[in-house]
């Protein structure tokens, strides 16, 4: 029982670290406790059977003792003192046997009561152990899953796969920067064209105004457009 108790108090993390199977360990522990319970029940049954047999022997010795006492009375009534003495001697032997058996019955009753109490305590411990077993198995599985996840993250942290993703990300950033630069360049070029058109209109207007100032022009006195 002490060994099983220490087993249940063991740290689940030590199991996962040593790659032991906590489920098998706990199942084996509960199985051993149940085996002990079966043997204890057998012991209780045997103790009760022994007590019943002793009680029958004690009852038989008491009955025989009373029978020899009656015989002693009968012999004494018939004037046979020697026969009465002999009957009383026999009765004395059975009387001693009866008292010894009665004392033994008391001891056996105490033993049976203790065995029953121990058996009930073991049944309670098994019930608690089953509850703890389920709890510890759940904790062990959670710890094992967490450990495996950490190991997986550690293993993939330095692989070429992650480096490939980083390289692809850099490439995409570079392409996006080039695309943005081209878009800005195209916009500037279009704006320059519209600006050139505006400048051309201004030059044409100024040229028309100059023509109007020439001698013989019908628009000589007109001011050039602002």
C-alpha positions in Angstrom: 0.0 0.0 0.0 2.8 2.4 0.8 4.5 1.6 -2.5 1.3 2.2 -4.4 0.8 5.5 -2.5 4.2 6.7 -3.5 3.5 5.7 -7.1 0.3 7.9 -7.1 2.2 10.8 -5.6 4.9 10.6 -8.3 5.4 13.6 -10.6 3.7 13.3 -14.0 6.4 15.4 -15.6 9.0 12.8 -14.6 7.1 10.1 -16.4 6.9 12.1 -19.6 10.5 13.1 -19.4 11.6 9.5 -19.0 9.2 8.4 -21.8 7.4 6.0 -19.4 3.7 5.2 -20.1 1.8 6.6 -17.2 -1.4 4.9 -18.3 0.1 1.4 -18.1 1.7 2.2 -14.7 -1.5 3.5 -13.2 -3.6 0.6 -14.7 -1.1 -1.8 -13.2 -1.2 -0.1 -9.8 -5.0 -0.3 -9.7 -4.9 -3.9 -10.9 -2.5 -4.8 -8.0 -4.8 -3.1 -5.5 -7.8 -5.0 -6.8 -5.8 -8.3 -6.6 -5.0 -7.4 -3.0 -8.7 -6.8 -2.4 -9.6 -10.2 -3.8 -7.1 -11.9 -1.5 -8.4 -9.9 1.4 -11.9 -10.9 0.7 -10.8 -14.5 0.6 -9.0 -14.1 3.9 -12.2 -12.6 5.5 -14.3 -15.5 4.1 -11.8 -18.0 5.6 -11.7 -16.2 8.9 -15.5 -16.2 9.1 -15.6 -19.9 8.2 -13.0 -20.7 10.9 -15.0 -18.7 13.4 -18.2 -20.6 12.5 -16.4 -24.0 12.8 -15.0 -23.0 16.2 -18.4 -21.9 17.4 -19.8 -25.3 16.4 -17.0 -27.1 18.2 -17.6 -24.9 21.3 -21.3 -25.7 21.2 -20.5 -29.4 20.9 -18.0 -29.2 23.9 -20.6 -27.4 26.0 -23.3 -29.9 25.1 -21.0 -32.8 26.0 -20.0 -31.1 29.2 -23.6 -30.8 30.3 -24.2 -34.4 29.3 -21.4 -35.7 31.6 -22.7 -33.5 34.4 -26.1 -35.2 34.1 -24.4 -38.6 34.1 -22.5 -37.7 37.3 -25.8 -36.8 38.9 -27.3 -40.1 37.8 -24.3 -42.1 39.2 -24.4 -40.2 42.5 -28.2 -40.8 42.8 -27.6 -44.5 42.3 -24.9 -44.5 45.0 -21.9 -44.9 42.7 -19.6 -42.1 43.9 -16.6 -43.4 42.0 -18.6 -43.4 38.7 -19.9 -39.9 39.5 -16.3 -38.7 40.1 -15.2 -40.2 36.8 -18.1 -38.5 35.0 -17.2 -35.2 36.6 -13.6 -35.6 35.5 -14.8 -36.1 31.9 -17.0 -33.1 32.3 -14.0 -31.0 33.5 -12.1 -31.8 30.4 -14.9 -30.8 28.1 -15.5 -27.7 30.2 -11.9 -26.6 29.7 -12.2 -27.3 26.0 -15.3 -25.2 25.9 -13.7 -22.2 27.6 -10.6 -22.4 25.4 -12.8 -22.5 22.3 -14.9 -19.6 23.6 -11.7 -17.5 24.1 -10.6 -18.5 20.6 -14.0 -17.4 19.2 -13.5 -13.9 20.8 -10.1 -13.6 19.2 -11.5 -14.7 15.8 -14.3 -12.2 16.0 -11.8 -9.4 16.7 -9.8 -10.6 13.7 -12.8 -10.8 11.4 -13.9 -7.3 12.4 -10.4 -5.9 11.7 -10.2 -7.7 8.4 -13.6 -6.3 7.4 -12.5 -2.8 8.4 -9.3 -3.1 6.4 -11.2 -4.5 3.4 -13.6 -1.5 3.5 -10.6 0.9 3.7 -9.0 -0.8 0.7 -12.2 -0.6 -1.3 -12.3 3.2 -0.5 -8.6 3.5 -1.5 -9.3 1.7 -4.8 -12.2 4.1 -5.5 -10.0 7.1 -4.8 -7.2 5.5 -6.9 -9.4 5.1 -9.9 -10.4 8.8 -9.7 -6.8 9.9 -9.3 -5.8 7.5 -12.1 -8.1 9.3 -14.6 -6.9 12.7 -13.4 -3.2 11.8 -13.7 -3.7 10.2 -17.1 -5.3 13.4 -18.3 -2.4 15.4 -16.9 0.1 13.1 -18.4 -1.5 13.3 -21.8 -1.6 17.0 -21.6 2.1 17.3 -20.5 3.1 14.8 -23.2 1.2 16.7 -25.9 2.8 20.0 -24.8 6.2 18.5 -24.7 5.8 17.1 -28.2 4.5 20.4 -29.5 7.5 22.2 -28.1 9.8 19.6 -29.6 8.1 20.1 -33.0 8.5 23.8 -32.8 12.1 23.4 -31.9 12.8 21.1 -34.7 11.1 23.2 -37.3 12.6 26.4 -36.1 15.9 25.9 -38.0 14.7 24.0 -41.0 15.0 25.3 -44.6 11.2 25.5 -44.9 11.1 28.5 -42.6 14.0 30.1 -44.4 12.3 29.5 -47.7 9.2 31.4 -46.4 11.4 34.2 -45.2 13.1 34.4 -48.5 9.8 34.4 -50.4 8.5 37.2 -48.1 11.6 39.3 -49.0 11.0 38.6 -52.7 7.4 39.7 -52.4 8.3 42.9 -50.6 10.8 43.7 -53.3 8.3 43.0 -56.1 5.7 45.2 -54.4 8.2 48.0 -54.0 9.0 47.8 -57.7 5.3 47.8 -58.6 4.7 50.8 -56.5 7.6 52.7 -58.1 6.3 51.9 -61.6 2.9 53.1 -60.7 4.3 56.4 -59.3 6.4 56.8 -62.5 3.4 56.3 -64.8 1.4 58.8 -62.8 4.1 61.4 -63.0 4.5 60.9 -66.8 0.8 61.3 -67.4 0.7 64.5 -65.3 3.7 65.8 -67.3 1.8 65.3 -70.6 -1.2 67.2 -69.3 1.1 69.9 -68.1 2.6 70.1 -71.6 -0.8 70.5 -73.2 -1.6 73.4 -70.9 1.7 75.1 -71.7 1.1 74.6 -75.4 -2.3 76.3 -75.1 -0.7 79.2 -73.4 1.9 79.6 -76.1 -0.8 79.5 -78.8 -2.8 82.1 -77.1 0.2 84.4 -76.8 1.1 83.8 -80.4 -2.5 84.8 -81.5 -2.2 87.9 -79.5 1.0 88.9 -81.1 -0.5 88.3 -84.5 -3.3 90.7 -83.7 -0.8 93.5 -82.9 0.7 93.3 -86.4 -0.1 96.2 -88.9 -3.3 95.5 -90.9 -4.7 93.1 -88.3 -8.3 93.6 -87.5 -7.6 92.7 -83.8 -4.8 95.2 -83.3 -6.5 97.1 -80.5 -7.5 94.0 -78.6 -5.6 93.0 -75.5 -4.1 89.6 -75.3 -5.9 87.1 -73.1 -4.8 87.0 -69.5 
